[in-house]
Amino acid sequence: MVDGIVKRKKYAVIVTTYGEVENVTVRSLWPSSRKILRAVTRQIVKIPEALIYFIADYRSTKHYIKWKLNGYHSSLLSVTRAQTRHLAEALRASSSEFLSSIELVVTDGYYFVAPSLEEKLQQLQQEYDGILVVPMIPVESAFSCGVACQMVVDLYGEALIGKVRVLSKLWDDDRLHRLYASYLFNSLDDSLRRPQGRKIGLVLVIHGTLVKDRAGNVPTLFTGLAETNAFFEAMKRTIMADPDNIFFDVRQGCMNHSRGGEWTADTIEKALEGFKAEGYDGVVMFPYGFFADNSETEYDACKKLEAAAFPHSQYVRCINDAPEFGDWLSHRVHDALQTLHNLQGAIERLEAQPS
């Protein structure tokens, strides 16, 4: 308080995800690949430091050749920037008394490309009273949102509880399930809306996770396996019960890594092969496990759908910057900021009490 005026608290919201290189060159891919190996891959496979550069450079060259030959350019950063803008606009348009009582900035930062989440956290920690990190991946695991959590813990340490929150359990929200179903059905081609007796299947695509390590043991790190399965079951129920449903069946399509042990069994390949063997006339693919399209969804998953060569098929893009998604996310962000603000108030009152 200054001269009887209560100072408004300042909060920052950082929208974050992995990040992918936009201007694809071998040189631009190197730093990102090395960061991925250090932050994610080394959690499940022991990689000597001396090999990191070799493996990262090999992967970068492979991705460069593959993407250049197919004319692919990642849309992840442009989509995430649009999501950030829409979130900021929705929060500014809110009639919330709480939001009008604080100062708020909404920005973006990434795990593996610039501007980096780590640098954003360092820049904002002194100027802002609280920070909310918003990972744009619905299911938490050590391989996804856990990267953001580790950066927060490394930077804030014991001050974490009163300074910063990481938005979590986005997958466990009936509003998101209904929003997804509505978006999916509104995105379908007219030819698929009127199946006329055809059997149409749906593959819900998500990043797979580790089930057993290379020794056959349950991993000690948090894999998000139970959450991934629960998310799928919730989405399947919502879609199958929708009055606009056209699908004969809905199946999980996991995208797995090839190292570290046994990964989730319900893969995209298994789902597509099953639909083919059972005489399905068409397949729709929707990456519900990603809030923004990236090389894994709009390139790798799409290629698998094209190769399956069903008479009728459609790839429905991620929710991306759909206005209704921005509105839903703004409510989740509002509630999380309110919780952080209330927690800080409680801590301040406790600290003000005489010992």
GUNU-860187 format. One record per residue (C-alpha): x, y, z; residue in three letters; residue number from 1. Coordinates in steps of 0.001 Angstrom, whole numbers. Layout:
BEGIN
(rec (X, Y, Z), 'ALA', NUM) ...
This chain:
BEGIN
(rec (0, 0, 0), 'MET', 1) (rec (1365, 3445, -969), 'VAL', 2) (rec (-275, 6626, 499), 'ASP', 3) (rec (-3485, 4711, 1192), 'GLY', 4) (rec (-3606, 3197, -2307), 'ILE', 5) (rec (-3612, -581, -2549), 'VAL', 6) (rec (-1085, -1655, -5145), 'LYS', 7) (rec (-2553, -4014, -7731), 'ARG', 8) (rec (-779, -7324, -7969), 'LYS', 9) (rec (866, -8225, -11258), 'LYS', 10) (rec (522, -11696, -12764), 'TYR', 11) (rec (2003, -13286, -15872), 'ALA', 12) (rec (555, -16172, -17862), 'VAL', 13) (rec (3012, -18146, -20003), 'ILE', 14) (rec (1503, -20374, -22695), 'VAL', 15) (rec (4035, -23112, -23383), 'THR', 16) (rec (4696, -26250, -25388), 'THR', 17) (rec (7653, -28062, -26937), 'TYR', 18) (rec (8130, -25712, -29847), 'GLY', 19) (rec (9374, -26666, -33306), 'GLU', 20) (rec (11735, -24953, -35720), 'VAL', 21) (rec (9889, -22815, -38279), 'GLU', 22) (rec (12745, -22015, -40657), 'ASN', 23) (rec (13966, -25546, -41283), 'VAL', 24) (rec (17714, -25917, -41793), 'THR', 25) (rec (20036, -28538, -40363), 'VAL', 26) (rec (21780, -25832, -38338), 'ARG', 27) (rec (18509, -24515, -36861), 'SER', 28) (rec (17404, -28041, -35913), 'LEU', 29) (rec (20591, -28920, -33994), 'TRP', 30) (rec (19968, -26920, -30766), 'PRO', 31) (rec (16366, -28134, -30503), 'SER', 32) (rec (17344, -31786, -30975), 'SER', 33) (rec (20045, -31541, -28322), 'ARG', 34) (rec (17634, -30009, -25806), 'LYS', 35) (rec (15069, -32753, -26475), 'ILE', 36) (rec (17668, -35451, -25851), 'LEU', 37) (rec (18791, -33848, -22581), 'ARG', 38) (rec (15319, -33037, -21220), 'ALA', 39) (rec (13217, -35970, -22433), 'VAL', 40) (rec (15091, -38886, -23989), 'THR', 41) (rec (17662, -39152, -21187), 'ARG', 42) (rec (14840, -39803, -18713), 'GLN', 43) (rec (14286, -43243, -20260), 'ILE', 44) (rec (17567, -44064, -22026), 'VAL', 45) (rec (21034, -43451, -20624), 'LYS', 46) (rec (22919, -41442, -23226), 'ILE', 47) (rec (26570, -40520, -22624), 'PRO', 48) (rec (27185, -36797, -23002), 'GLU', 49) (rec (29614, -37471, -25834), 'ALA', 50) (rec (26855, -39157, -27870), 'LEU', 51) (rec (24266, -36410, -27487), 'ILE', 52) (rec (25759, -34253, -30217), 'TYR', 53) (rec (26112, -37172, -32600), 'PHE', 54) (rec (22545, -38445, -32086), 'ILE', 55) (rec (21032, -34945, -32163), 'ALA', 56) (rec (22841, -34048, -35361), 'ASP', 57) (rec (21783, -37334, -36980), 'TYR', 58) (rec (18143, -36714, -36048), 'ARG', 59) (rec (18321, -33135, -37274), 'SER', 60) (rec (19681, -34201, -40636), 'THR', 61) (rec (17037, -36923, -40973), 'LYS', 62) (rec (14201, -34524, -40146), 'HIS', 63) (rec (15611, -31891, -42488), 'TYR', 64) (rec (15745, -34289, -45435), 'ILE', 65) (rec (12295, -35754, -44727), 'LYS', 66) (rec (10564, -32410, -44246), 'TRP', 67) (rec (12314, -30732, -47193), 'LYS', 68) (rec (11480, -33567, -49578), 'LEU', 69) (rec (7816, -33357, -48569), 'ASN', 70) (rec (7636, -29571, -48386), 'GLY', 71) (rec (6640, -29650, -44707), 'TYR', 72) (rec (6810, -26574, -42469), 'HIS', 73) (rec (5718, -26805, -38844), 'SER', 74) (rec (2726, -24690, -37857), 'SER', 75) (rec (3176, -25276, -34114), 'LEU', 76) (rec (4667, -21900, -33216), 'LEU', 77) (rec (2275, -19877, -35363), 'SER', 78) (rec (-692, -21751, -33880), 'VAL', 79) (rec (577, -21325, -30312), 'THR', 80) (rec (1102, -17598, -30873), 'ARG', 81) (rec (-2492, -17355, -32126), 'ALA', 82) (rec (-3704, -19319, -29090), 'GLN', 83) (rec (-1795, -16919, -26847), 'THR', 84) (rec (-3412, -13890, -28509), 'ARG', 85) (rec (-6903, -15391, -28263), 'HIS', 86) (rec (-6381, -16254, -24603), 'LEU', 87) (rec (-5231, -12699, -23858), 'ALA', 88) (rec (-8239, -11259, -25704), 'GLU', 89) (rec (-10686, -13523, -23858), 'ALA', 90) (rec (-9203, -12564, -20493), 'LEU', 91) (rec (-9329, -8841, -21359), 'ARG', 92) (rec (-12972, -9170, -22437), 'ALA', 93) (rec (-13924, -10912, -19195), 'SER', 94) (rec (-16272, -9147, -16779), 'SER', 95) (rec (-14520, -10790, -13816), 'SER', 96) (rec (-14067, -8481, -10833), 'GLU', 97) (rec (-10948, -10401, -9915), 'PHE', 98) (rec (-9281, -9821, -13292), 'LEU', 99) (rec (-10129, -6124, -13125), 'SER', 100) (rec (-8339, -5934, -9766), 'SER', 101) (rec (-4966, -7188, -11058), 'ILE', 102) (rec (-2475, -6399, -13810), 'GLU', 103) (rec (-2042, -9254, -16251), 'LEU', 104) (rec (254, -10079, -19143), 'VAL', 105) (rec (-84, -13148, -21382), 'VAL', 106) (rec (2951, -14356, -23311), 'THR', 107) (rec (4416, -17518, -24849), 'ASP', 108) (rec (7589, -19531, -24247), 'GLY', 109) (rec (8844, -22937, -25412), 'TYR', 110) (rec (10806, -25888, -24072), 'TYR', 111) (rec (13177, -26365, -26994), 'PHE', 112) (rec (13137, -23234, -29195), 'VAL', 113) (rec (13238, -19476, -28643), 'ALA', 114) (rec (11746, -17700, -26835), 'PRO', 115) (rec (12461, -20328, -24205), 'SER', 116) (rec (10213, -20971, -21226), 'LEU', 117) (rec (13229, -20999, -18935), 'GLU', 118) (rec (14292, -17520, -20051), 'GLU', 119) (rec (10745, -16192, -19754), 'LYS', 120) (rec (10497, -17490, -16184), 'LEU', 121) (rec (13791, -15811, -15314), 'GLN', 122) (rec (12733, -12512, -16910), 'GLN', 123) (rec (9347, -12369, -15210), 'LEU', 124) (rec (10133, -13647, -11708), 'GLN', 125) (rec (11283, -10292, -10305), 'GLN', 126) (rec (8668, -8044, -11893), 'GLU', 127) (rec (5552, -10162, -11282), 'TYR', 128) (rec (3898, -11279, -8075), 'ASP', 129) (rec (2778, -14569, -9560), 'GLY', 130) (rec (3191, -16661, -12695), 'ILE', 131) (rec (866, -19222, -14221), 'LEU', 132) (rec (2421, -21685, -16691), 'VAL', 133) (rec (-92, -23125, -19167), 'VAL', 134) (rec (1226, -26267, -20954), 'PRO', 135) (rec (-690, -26779, -24199), 'MET', 136) (rec (-764, -30554, -23805), 'ILE', 137) (rec (-3849, -31983, -22087), 'PRO', 138) (rec (-2273, -35009, -20349), 'VAL', 139) (rec (666, -34577, -17979), 'GLU', 140) (rec (3696, -36838, -17987), 'SER', 141) (rec (7408, -36583, -17356), 'ALA', 142) (rec (7840, -36331, -21135), 'PHE', 143) (rec (5372, -33481, -21702), 'SER', 144) (rec (4213, -31019, -19035), 'CYS', 145) (rec (6814, -32464, -16688), 'GLY', 146) (rec (9491, -30577, -18603), 'VAL', 147) (rec (7774, -27308, -17667), 'ALA', 148) (rec (7369, -28428, -14052), 'CYS', 149) (rec (11074, -29255, -13780), 'GLN', 150) (rec (12047, -25839, -15142), 'MET', 151) (rec (9797, -24192, -12561), 'VAL', 152) (rec (11203, -26262, -9690), 'VAL', 153) (rec (14795, -25628, -10782), 'ASP', 154) (rec (14211, -21870, -10852), 'LEU', 155) (rec (11917, -21257, -7869), 'TYR', 156) (rec (12785, -24027, -5422), 'GLY', 157) (rec (11119, -23472, -2038), 'GLU', 158) (rec (9357, -20313, -3246), 'ALA', 159) (rec (7339, -22373, -5723), 'LEU', 160) (rec (4102, -22696, -3750), 'ILE', 161) (rec (3491, -18985, -3326), 'GLY', 162) (rec (4879, -17716, -6610), 'LYS', 163) (rec (3978, -19967, -9512), 'VAL', 164) (rec (1456, -22570, -10598), 'ARG', 165) (rec (1489, -24982, -13532), 'VAL', 166) (rec (-1991, -25539, -14959), 'LEU', 167) (rec (-2767, -29258, -14856), 'SER', 168) (rec (-5437, -31930, -15394), 'LYS', 169) (rec (-6827, -30146, -18432), 'LEU', 170) (rec (-7848, -33542, -19801), 'TRP', 171) (rec (-10134, -34188, -16823), 'ASP', 172) (rec (-12822, -31662, -17719), 'ASP', 173) (rec (-16282, -32507, -19083), 'ASP', 174) (rec (-16398, -29104, -20768), 'ARG', 175) (rec (-13334, -29978, -22840), 'LEU', 176) (rec (-14820, -33354, -23791), 'HIS', 177) (rec (-18023, -31713, -25032), 'ARG', 178) (rec (-16081, -28948, -26763), 'LEU', 179) (rec (-13930, -31524, -28552), 'TYR', 180) (rec (-16983, -33536, -29676), 'ALA', 181) (rec (-18734, -30439, -31019), 'SER', 182) (rec (-15594, -29293, -32836), 'TYR', 183) (rec (-15058, -32746, -34321), 'LEU', 184) (rec (-18589, -33160, -35680), 'PHE', 185) (rec (-18681, -29602, -37031), 'ASN', 186) (rec (-15403, -30265, -38873), 'SER', 187) (rec (-16548, -33386, -40743), 'LEU', 188) (rec (-16880, -33343, -44514), 'ASP', 189) (rec (-20446, -33509, -45789), 'ASP', 190) (rec (-19681, -36819, -47495), 'SER', 191) (rec (-18903, -38326, -44093), 'LEU', 192) (rec (-21877, -36748, -42344), 'ARG', 193) (rec (-24154, -38857, -44527), 'ARG', 194) (rec (-22522, -42300, -44316), 'PRO', 195) (rec (-25478, -44067, -45999), 'GLN', 196) (rec (-24745, -47396, -44372), 'GLY', 197) (rec (-20972, -47130, -44586), 'ARG', 198) (rec (-18877, -48165, -41597), 'LYS', 199) (rec (-16848, -45165, -40467), 'ILE', 200) (rec (-14236, -45416, -37716), 'GLY', 201) (rec (-12549, -42731, -35648), 'LEU', 202) (rec (-8918, -42771, -34502), 'VAL', 203) (rec (-8201, -40462, -31574), 'LEU', 204) (rec (-4483, -39692, -31748), 'VAL', 205) (rec (-2380, -39025, -28665), 'ILE', 206) (rec (1285, -39295, -27748), 'HIS', 207) (rec (1969, -42748, -26349), 'GLY', 208) (rec (3796, -43347, -23129), 'THR', 209) (rec (6154, -45840, -21514), 'LEU', 210) (rec (4498, -48913, -19967), 'VAL', 211) (rec (7592, -50894, -18936), 'LYS', 212) (rec (11255, -50000, -18962), 'ASP', 213) (rec (13898, -52065, -20757), 'ARG', 214) (rec (14193, -54349, -17722), 'ALA', 215) (rec (10462, -55086, -17863), 'GLY', 216) (rec (9661, -53001, -14777), 'ASN', 217) (rec (6999, -50333, -14321), 'VAL', 218) (rec (8798, -46993, -14822), 'PRO', 219) (rec (9557, -44993, -11691), 'THR', 220) (rec (8918, -41685, -13450), 'LEU', 221) (rec (5393, -40345, -13964), 'PHE', 222) (rec (4245, -41574, -17381), 'THR', 223) (rec (622, -40411, -17407), 'GLY', 224) (rec (-540, -43862, -18549), 'LEU', 225) (rec (-3647, -44023, -16337), 'ALA', 226) (rec (-4558, -40448, -17290), 'GLU', 227) (rec (-4109, -41181, -20994), 'THR', 228) (rec (-6443, -44182, -20789), 'ASN', 229) (rec (-9028, -42304, -18710), 'ALA', 230) (rec (-8983, -39394, -21165), 'PHE', 231) (rec (-9608, -41729, -24082), 'PHE', 232) (rec (-12475, -43523, -22350), 'GLU', 233) (rec (-14105, -40209, -21444), 'ALA', 234) (rec (-13805, -38928, -25011), 'MET', 235) (rec (-15105, -42172, -26489), 'LYS', 236) (rec (-18182, -42082, -24242), 'ARG', 237) (rec (-18861, -38448, -25101), 'THR', 238) (rec (-18523, -39008, -28849), 'ILE', 239) (rec (-20532, -42227, -29017), 'MET', 240) (rec (-23367, -40666, -26973), 'ALA', 241) (rec (-23535, -37519, -29105), 'ASP', 242) (rec (-26691, -37258, -31254), 'PRO', 243) (rec (-24513, -36244, -34231), 'ASP', 244) (rec (-22307, -39324, -33927), 'ASN', 245) (rec (-21606, -41138, -37212), 'ILE', 246) (rec (-18884, -43488, -35961), 'PHE', 247) (rec (-19296, -47231, -35652), 'PHE', 248) (rec (-16318, -47392, -33297), 'ASP', 249) (rec (-13691, -45121, -31725), 'VAL', 250) (rec (-10132, -46343, -31127), 'ARG', 251) (rec (-7022, -44965, -29487), 'GLN', 252) (rec (-4057, -44206, -31747), 'GLY', 253) (rec (-834, -43736, -29809), 'CYS', 254) (rec (2361, -42307, -31275), 'MET', 255) (rec (5282, -44052, -29579), 'ASN', 256) (rec (9022, -43709, -29412), 'HIS', 257) (rec (11211, -46653, -30373), 'SER', 258) (rec (13554, -46629, -27364), 'ARG', 259) (rec (13336, -47061, -23623), 'GLY', 260) (rec (11215, -50177, -23263), 'GLY', 261) (rec (7599, -51164, -23919), 'GLU', 262) (rec (5278, -48374, -25024), 'TRP', 263) (rec (1483, -48185, -25227), 'THR', 264) (rec (92, -50963, -27410), 'ALA', 265) (rec (-2899, -49186, -28949), 'ASP', 266) (rec (-1032, -47470, -31761), 'THR', 267) (rec (-2259, -45621, -34846), 'ILE', 268) (rec (-1052, -48531, -36977), 'GLU', 269) (rec (-2999, -51052, -34905), 'LYS', 270) (rec (-6194, -48974, -35103), 'ALA', 271) (rec (-5940, -48496, -38872), 'LEU', 272) (rec (-5088, -52153, -39511), 'GLU', 273) (rec (-8037, -53215, -37355), 'GLY', 274) (rec (-10475, -50993, -39211), 'PHE', 275) (rec (-9118, -52278, -42522), 'LYS', 276) (rec (-9414, -55936, -41487), 'ALA', 277) (rec (-12986, -55378, -40287), 'GLU', 278) (rec (-14118, -53905, -43583), 'GLY', 279) (rec (-14530, -50259, -42616), 'TYR', 280) (rec (-15299, -47941, -45516), 'ASP', 281) (rec (-13746, -44865, -44023), 'GLY', 282) (rec (-11687, -43464, -41148), 'VAL', 283) (rec (-11511, -40064, -39510), 'VAL', 284) (rec (-8414, -39091, -37523), 'MET', 285) (rec (-8475, -36457, -34779), 'PHE', 286) (rec (-5408, -35672, -32588), 'PRO', 287) (rec (-7196, -35077, -29302), 'TYR', 288) (rec (-3977, -35469, -27301), 'GLY', 289) (rec (-2525, -32260, -28741), 'PHE', 290) (rec (-3959, -28745, -28523), 'PHE', 291) (rec (-1915, -27556, -31520), 'ALA', 292) (rec (-866, -29220, -34759), 'ASP', 293) (rec (2795, -30145, -35058), 'ASN', 294) (rec (5075, -32468, -37001), 'SER', 295) (rec (3755, -35519, -35149), 'GLU', 296) (rec (120, -34771, -36000), 'THR', 297) (rec (-96, -32951, -39316), 'GLU', 298) (rec (2864, -34812, -40806), 'TYR', 299) (rec (3544, -38227, -39195), 'ASP', 300) (rec (-45, -39133, -38267), 'ALA', 301) (rec (-1407, -37760, -41538), 'CYS', 302) (rec (1053, -39833, -43539), 'LYS', 303) (rec (-147, -42984, -41763), 'LYS', 304) (rec (-3766, -42158, -42587), 'LEU', 305) (rec (-2920, -41514, -46240), 'GLU', 306) (rec (-934, -44760, -46496), 'ALA', 307) (rec (-3903, -46747, -45145), 'ALA', 308) (rec (-5778, -45749, -48344), 'ALA', 309) (rec (-9357, -46058, -47122), 'PHE', 310) (rec (-12036, -45174, -49715), 'PRO', 311) (rec (-13082, -42330, -47428), 'HIS', 312) (rec (-10816, -40593, -44930), 'SER', 313) (rec (-10381, -37226, -43247), 'GLN', 314) (rec (-7811, -35692, -40968), 'TYR', 315) (rec (-9442, -33221, -38576), 'VAL', 316) (rec (-6904, -30680, -37397), 'ARG', 317) (rec (-6191, -30105, -33712), 'CYS', 318) (rec (-8431, -27669, -31869), 'ILE', 319) (rec (-5691, -25050, -32495), 'ASN', 320) (rec (-6971, -21468, -32176), 'ASP', 321) (rec (-10705, -22196, -32374), 'ALA', 322) (rec (-12480, -19336, -30510), 'PRO', 323) (rec (-14475, -21730, -28345), 'GLU', 324) (rec (-11227, -23345, -27176), 'PHE', 325) (rec (-9808, -19951, -26251), 'GLY', 326) (rec (-12946, -19204, -24234), 'ASP', 327) (rec (-12728, -22519, -22369), 'TRP', 328) (rec (-9025, -22053, -21661), 'LEU', 329) (rec (-9601, -18523, -20388), 'SER', 330) (rec (-11990, -19877, -17734), 'HIS', 331) (rec (-9402, -22450, -16630), 'ARG', 332) (rec (-6716, -19744, -16481), 'VAL', 333) (rec (-9003, -17384, -14566), 'HIS', 334) (rec (-9737, -20022, -11925), 'ASP', 335) (rec (-6059, -20936, -11562), 'ALA', 336) (rec (-5033, -17272, -11169), 'LEU', 337) (rec (-7765, -16754, -8585), 'GLN', 338) (rec (-6510, -19789, -6653), 'THR', 339) (rec (-2922, -18511, -6751), 'LEU', 340) (rec (-4053, -15051, -5634), 'HIS', 341) (rec (-6060, -16499, -2738), 'ASN', 342) (rec (-3135, -18687, -1689), 'LEU', 343) (rec (-782, -15704, -1667), 'GLN', 344) (rec (-3257, -13762, 443), 'GLY', 345) (rec (-3460, -16593, 2962), 'ALA', 346) (rec (354, -16841, 3162), 'ILE', 347) (rec (670, -13082, 3623), 'GLU', 348) (rec (-1865, -13088, 6445), 'ARG', 349) (rec (-33, -15906, 8188), 'LEU', 350) (rec (3298, -14131, 7840), 'GLU', 351) (rec (1765, -10910, 9233), 'ALA', 352) (rec (670, -12590, 12433), 'GLN', 353) (rec (2901, -11922, 15447), 'PRO', 354) (rec (5115, -14860, 16342), 'SER', 355) 
